[in-house]
Amino acid sequence: MNKAFVLGGSGFLGNYLIEELHRADIKVSALVHKTTLKQNSRQRINTFNGTLSDFDWHSLENDLPDVIFHSARMGGHDKKTRIQAATQNKQANERLVSWLETLQNPPLLVFVSGSLVYGSHGMQRIDETQPPCPISFQRDYFEAEKPILKSLHSGKIPVRIVRPSWIYGHGSWFQAFYLNYMKKKHKVPVYGKGDNLMAFVHASDCAAMMVHVARHGTKNEVFNLFTEPAMTQRAFSNLLAENTNLPLRHVPLWWLNLRFDRAVSEAFRFSLNLHTQHHSIWKQFSPYHPSIELWILKKNKEDYTQ
Ligand SMILES: NC(=O)c1ccc[n+]([C@@H]2O[C@H](COP(=O)([O-])OP(=O)(O)OC[C@H]3O[C@@H](n4cnc5c(N)ncnc54)[C@H](OP(=O)(O)O)[C@@H]3O)[C@@H](O)[C@H]2O)c1
């Protein structure tokens, strides 16, 4: 892979992805929608302005990328707007797939989905063979993935779908649901019973794993992305409590419902013992952050309380 085209490069994950592509010495171009790319990224990127809905894909044909990384998601702020966004996103993804199908040597499409697509399965081991049963935000957003999943199964073009677990790092849910809470209340939250399983991957590892899948995957397949065995939400909160000397506080799910929305409370009830069937591809992969415990231990105490 020498050339990559990035969709969603200004987003939380897309930003880490561009950094990783630069680190791997891959030439990057990107579609910029509303938000500009980070300063350091912009300097070394060939950018196109537009939206996924009406971008002229033919404009890439003179210098086709080897891989298109698709981390662009049209989002909404409540159920109604999420469903509207997903309908538009579905049409835009159909347009992208149709264009790719016209090419003689189409680039590989690596599409970012999420593990919420599997639904909640308690303690049961879940790998990529599990059929979708989307919950929480993916109840609404999964519609947009359908054309990509269809083309993955049809085999007409090269497609790989990645399903990351909970992605942590600067700007993630960790900030919104843990750090902010801890700073305000001086307690570590446990949402609901806390017995649900969560698997984790740092955003820089998620990006590196996407590049690894593009390089080392061989077929049209789905790849679950995580770097360590799943742990219970309570065990995760205990790690934070031990590292900060803050006490735990049980926060009922109805509070998340009122404060945010039902999709958020469902995400914190969601239990997934995420596994993979692709052991061989990960044998040569070394994560930057092998465990969330080490990442928490490395954080300064002040990060939590100020
Ligand atoms: N964050 C997580 O913890 C997590 C976990 C698992 C899976 N995922 C998946 O990872 C993917 C990316 O998530 P994220 O957290 O990085 O999302 P994000 O921060 O909301 O980024 C979304 C990106 O999509 C772009 N975008 C939105 N509408 C567009 C349009 N019409 N045309 C072109 N680009 C458009 C945005 O650009 P503008 O800002 O310019 O609109 C932004 O760059 C999603 O599919 C998500 O389901 C995320």
PDBQT file of the ligand as one rigid body, heavy atoms in Angstrom, charges set to zero:
ROOT
HETATM    1  N1  LIG A 401     -15.747   6.558  18.767  1.00  0.00    +0.000 N 
HETATM    2  C1  LIG A 401     -15.855   5.307  19.179  1.00  0.00    +0.000 C 
HETATM    3  O1  LIG A 401     -15.662   4.988  20.377  1.00  0.00    +0.000 OA
HETATM    4  C2  LIG A 401     -16.191   4.237  18.186  1.00  0.00    +0.000 A 
HETATM    5  C3  LIG A 401     -16.226   2.900  18.629  1.00  0.00    +0.000 A 
HETATM    6  C4  LIG A 401     -16.480   1.892  17.705  1.00  0.00    +0.000 A 
HETATM    7  C5  LIG A 401     -16.723   2.229  16.380  1.00  0.00    +0.000 A 
HETATM    8  N2  LIG A 401     -16.708   3.536  15.973  1.00  0.00    +0.000 N 
HETATM    9  C6  LIG A 401     -16.987   3.837  14.563  1.00  0.00    +0.000 C 
HETATM   10  O2  LIG A 401     -15.922   4.566  14.003  1.00  0.00    +0.000 OA
HETATM   11  C7  LIG A 401     -16.417   5.426  12.964  1.00  0.00    +0.000 C 
HETATM   12  C8  LIG A 401     -15.871   6.825  13.180  1.00  0.00    +0.000 C 
HETATM   13  O3  LIG A 401     -16.252   7.231  14.481  1.00  0.00    +0.000 OA
HETATM   14  P1  LIG A 401     -15.711   8.583  15.109  1.00  0.00    +0.000 P 
HETATM   15  O4  LIG A 401     -15.935   8.475  16.571  1.00  0.00    +0.000 OA
HETATM   16  O5  LIG A 401     -14.358   8.897  14.585  1.00  0.00    +0.000 OA
HETATM   17  O6  LIG A 401     -16.790   9.616  14.507  1.00  0.00    +0.000 OA
HETATM   18  P2  LIG A 401     -16.702  11.221  14.402  1.00  0.00    +0.000 P 
HETATM   19  O7  LIG A 401     -15.662  11.753  15.319  1.00  0.00    +0.000 OA
HETATM   20  O8  LIG A 401     -18.097  11.694  14.570  1.00  0.00    +0.000 OA
HETATM   21  O9  LIG A 401     -16.219  11.482  12.911  1.00  0.00    +0.000 OA
HETATM   22  C9  LIG A 401     -17.093  11.342  11.833  1.00  0.00    +0.000 C 
HETATM   23  C10 LIG A 401     -16.383  11.820  10.588  1.00  0.00    +0.000 C 
HETATM   24  O10 LIG A 401     -17.279  11.686   9.486  1.00  0.00    +0.000 OA
HETATM   25  C11 LIG A 401     -17.270  12.902   8.728  1.00  0.00    +0.000 C 
HETATM   26  N3  LIG A 401     -18.543  13.120   8.051  1.00  0.00    +0.000 N 
HETATM   27  C12 LIG A 401     -19.757  13.292   8.583  1.00  0.00    +0.000 A 
HETATM   28  N4  LIG A 401     -20.677  13.527   7.648  1.00  0.00    +0.000 NA
HETATM   29  C13 LIG A 401     -20.017  13.507   6.459  1.00  0.00    +0.000 A 
HETATM   30  C14 LIG A 401     -20.399  13.712   5.109  1.00  0.00    +0.000 A 
HETATM   31  N5  LIG A 401     -21.668  13.964   4.783  1.00  0.00    +0.000 N 
HETATM   32  N6  LIG A 401     -19.465  13.624   4.149  1.00  0.00    +0.000 NA
HETATM   33  C15 LIG A 401     -18.168  13.354   4.450  1.00  0.00    +0.000 A 
HETATM   34  N7  LIG A 401     -17.736  13.176   5.713  1.00  0.00    +0.000 NA
HETATM   35  C16 LIG A 401     -18.644  13.248   6.708  1.00  0.00    +0.000 A 
HETATM   36  C17 LIG A 401     -17.035  13.985   9.776  1.00  0.00    +0.000 C 
HETATM   37  O11 LIG A 401     -16.581  15.186   9.149  1.00  0.00    +0.000 OA
HETATM   38  P3  LIG A 401     -17.249  16.608   9.528  1.00  0.00    +0.000 P 
HETATM   39  O12 LIG A 401     -16.969  16.811  11.001  1.00  0.00    +0.000 OA
HETATM   40  O13 LIG A 401     -16.544  17.552   8.665  1.00  0.00    +0.000 OA
HETATM   41  O14 LIG A 401     -18.726  16.477   9.245  1.00  0.00    +0.000 OA
HETATM   42  C18 LIG A 401     -15.962  13.301  10.633  1.00  0.00    +0.000 C 
HETATM   43  O15 LIG A 401     -14.709  13.478  10.038  1.00  0.00    +0.000 OA
HETATM   44  C19 LIG A 401     -17.956   5.362  13.063  1.00  0.00    +0.000 C 
HETATM   45  O16 LIG A 401     -18.439   4.541  12.038  1.00  0.00    +0.000 OA
HETATM   46  C20 LIG A 401     -18.213   4.715  14.403  1.00  0.00    +0.000 C 
HETATM   47  O17 LIG A 401     -19.380   3.933  14.405  1.00  0.00    +0.000 OA
HETATM   48  C21 LIG A 401     -16.430   4.541  16.851  1.00  0.00    +0.000 A 
ENDROOT
TORSDOF 0
